[in-house]
C-alpha cells in the first residue's frame, strides 16, 4: 500500500509547501542613489521597508548633479531620489529612466543655520553683518545651493557675500562644515537640522519661499531597476501614507 511522504518526512513537506506558496517572495536588494539632503529620511524609510518586506536597501548619497553624472556613466543604481525635477526628467529624455515612474516625493525648505545658538536671528539680519565665511553647496550641482544663490540675489546682497562663500560639493558636506564649527553659518536643508520636528541645536532663519524657486524633489525608476520588482516596490512605498507622514516629520512638504 502506498504511504504518504508526510508520514515520514513532515518537515520536508512543510518546506515544500512554503517554497511554492503564493506568499513566498525571494529577498532582493534595491540600489538607491539619494540627494544628500534626503539621506537621513531615506535611511529611516529603508529601515521600515526592510522590516516590512525582507528586501535590502543599499543607499549612496551625494549631490544631485554628481549622482546624475554617475548614472549617465553607468553607475549600477536602480532608484534615483533627486533634489530637483530637472535631472530625473533629463534621465527620462535620455532613455535611462522610466517616464511613468517619475513623481515628486518631497518639497524641500531652505534654512540659514549655525551650530551657535545665538548667531542667526529669526529674520536673517545676520547676513547684513560682518561675517567672515558663508557655507553654501555648489549651486551648479546641488539644488539647495542654487536656491541659496537665488535668495541672496533677491535680497540684493549676493555681490558682497559671494567672495565669502565656502562651497561644499553637496548640502551634506555643507552641513558638516557648519556643524563642525569650520564655518560659522550657511545654507542647508531644514531636514538636516531637525530632530523629531524640532531644531536639534544652534540657531536658524527659515528662508522665505518667495526668495527661491520651489525645491521639488523627484524620484524615478532607472533602467537598471526595470528587472528588479523590489525597486518598483520601493518607489511605490514612498507614496504610502505612513511614509509620507514620516517625510513630513523630517521637515518636508508632500504634495
Order of alpha helices (4+ residues) and beta strands (2+ residues): alpha-alpha-beta-alpha-beta-alpha-beta-alpha-beta-beta-beta-alpha-alpha-beta-alpha-beta-beta-beta-beta-beta-alpha-alpha
